[in-house]
Amino acid sequence: MKFYRLYFRRRAPLLIMLALFIAIFAAVFALYGISPAAVFYPAILCVVAGAPVFIRDIVSEHKKYARLSAISKLSGELMSAFPEEKSPADEAYMQIIESLRLELRRLGENASAKYRDTVEYYTLWVHQIKTPIASMRLALQNEDTPASRRLEADLRRIEQYVDMVLAYLRLDSPTSDYVFRETSLDAVIRKSIKKFAAEFIDRHLTLDYKGTDKTAVTDEKWLRFALEQIISNALKYTREGGITISVEEPLTIVIRDTGIGIVPEDLPRIFEKGYTGLNGRRDKHASGIGLYLCRRILKNLGAAIDVESAPDRGTAVFVRMSRSEIRVE
């Protein structure tokens, strides 16, 4: 129906002009006393003779409209096989479209090159900055004092922020380094906890984790990154008490803390990029990127993340893992 509305709207001036011509002939014939039939019958004959041409034009335009409608659903790179140009205007439109396609391709290639350069630079930067971090951690390895534990916690946070830079850059990368295999959740959770051992000890916070025999099809490195972000947040906003980690049905990693909690108005927005909320504004150092990265990464892993919280009642984070089976091809 849309095609016919557009078609007759476009052809309306021509149809009105033909009707006007017939009316002019009828008026002139009437002035000379000639019977109106002298106009009526030739008009009927013209309509009958012109109908096949009119119908052919409708069919041709409908095919062209259908072809263009199908092409419009494709990306710019895939657009091809345009209808044949039938008028100078059609040819001009095709030249404009081709110019825009070439410009789009050029802009895409430039953007891809800049993105690759950025990732390469920050990848190099990450490797360079991790060298002094490792050196400082090695220097603190033989010390076990409150000051050394605080320094080790600060080094861990620096390393975490460095990893966040790379994770953020790689989120929209056309290539992926995800490696999915059946993974022991217990091993992933214990490795994630181990990085925070010094901070738990120094701040006198408890950790309750009893282990699990559950496995999931996932990428161990990226799952660890997400869990470490969640544990880091729990530690940041927990002043006393501790953190409890468990694996519940259906295949869900649950991280509960006894921290300050999240106000109800912030809960719907905590996964938005850059949103820090009331606690983040008080902390002054929150970036609003951690939970955003967690959600994006877990989505790529086929998992989901939910949060339940209330002010002064702690926070519970639920990482719902996929139950997909490994398929060998």
Secondary structure, DSSP 8 states (H G I E B T S, - for coil): -HHHHHHHHHHHHHHHHHHHHHHHHHHHHHHTT--THHHHHHHHHHHHHHHHHHHHHHHHHHHHHHHHHHHHTS-TTT--------SHHHHHHHHHHHHHHHHHHHHHHHHHHHHHHHHHHHHHHHHHHHHHHHHHHHHHTT--SHHHHHHHHHHHHHHHHHHHHHHHHHTT-SS-----EEEEHHHHHHHHHHTTHHHHHHTT-EEEE-----EEEE-HHHHHHHHHHHHHHHHHT--SSEEEEEEETTTEEEEEE-S----TTTGGGTTSTT--HHHHHHHS---S-HHHHHHHHHHHTT-EEEEEE-TTS-EEEEEE---------
